[in-house]
Amino acid sequence: MNIKKLEEAAYNFGTPIYVYDLSIIENQYRKLQNAFKNLNNYKIHFASKSLSNISILKFIKNLGLGLDAVSIEEVKIGIKCGFNKDEILYTPNGVDFSEIQEAKSLGVKINLDSLESVKEFSKHYPNQSISIRINPGIYAGGNDNISVGHSNSKFGIPEEFLEDLIRMDEVRKIKVTGLHIHTGSDIIKNNQFDEGIKKIFSIATKFKRIESIDLGGGIKIPYFSGDTETNLEDYASIIEKEYKKFKNKTGKELKLIFEPGKFLVSDSGYFITRLIILKNPIIIVLLKLTQDLITLLDLLFINHIMKSLIYQTLVIRKKSIQ
Ligand SMILES: Cc1ncc(COP(=O)(O)O)c(C=O)c1O
């Protein structure tokens, strides 16, 4: 973004301030659309956990994306921002069942991620369609903290329960119409995507009333010059191949869902702050950052960067203004 615009924002609104470049978000979305041009039935849902600013969410909604929410609050923010209820996917992990009931009463789509919640759901809502999140037992992602599809992860229903689910589906105790996986964030090795995609399509053949597969997020952008990134064309071609195989075997055309977060917004944000006291000669005034923020000025803004610290995903790109 033009440095003048950033300065203007700082002078007009004061600091510290976040500034987002909407054209970057739109370009990222167009890149995905281009990569997925051979897929004819898909929807991209923005993973709101990566940026839940209301104005950005409204912009993303107007681009035509749906929303991916992991908490009931994110669901409510999505509704407030104007997303249609059937364009909001709620994928909770370890929440009280009352939150799932609340989401159900709000009319949004739900991905259930434990056998317990599937059983509870089928008691309260017999014969209603469900989508389930599978834990594929695959290690994928930029580091241990953002790799969530391996067998020790708390996310998704482990494969050992699959037979139970298939049986429940066959005897019409539950009606599985959707499957979901999200193996991790910042995935660069396409063979890691490959494994998950093959697995979920193969599992899908076992559910006779299946209508959709949600492939989660995980696409990585380069965070600094020379950094790695997901090859989108390769990613799309793995999906196309598995999609065709599934169609040939079952005669069915599934709807595909994607939930990118960081891919869409990581490069769009700036955090501008003012230099107050110079204690260290290499202190930098303006920092262009990824998903979250850091300031080297002091720890005043530590609350803003907690998530990145916890997930060890902090990447700092610096730009100083003279
Ligand atoms: C269920 C789910 N979907 C999508 C995402 C978005 O992942 P990313 O930002 O790596 O695309 C996450 C992130 O943790 C997630 O948990």
The ligand as a Gaussian input file, in Angstrom:
#p B3LYP/6-31G(d) Opt

LIG

0 1
 C      -11.689000     -25.640000      10.946000
 C      -10.757000     -24.655000      10.336000
 N      -10.979000     -24.254000       9.073000
 C      -10.162000     -23.358000       8.478000
 C       -9.069000     -22.829000       9.139000
 C       -8.214000     -21.817000       8.421000
 O       -6.924000     -22.233000       8.240000
 P       -5.896000     -21.361000       7.409000
 O       -5.916000     -19.983000       7.982000
 O       -4.603000     -22.044000       7.593000
 O       -6.359000     -21.367000       5.990000
 C       -8.792000     -23.221000      10.448000
 C       -7.624000     -22.698000      11.157000
 O       -7.187000     -23.140000      12.165000
 C       -9.667000     -24.162000      11.070000
 O       -9.454000     -24.582000      12.318000

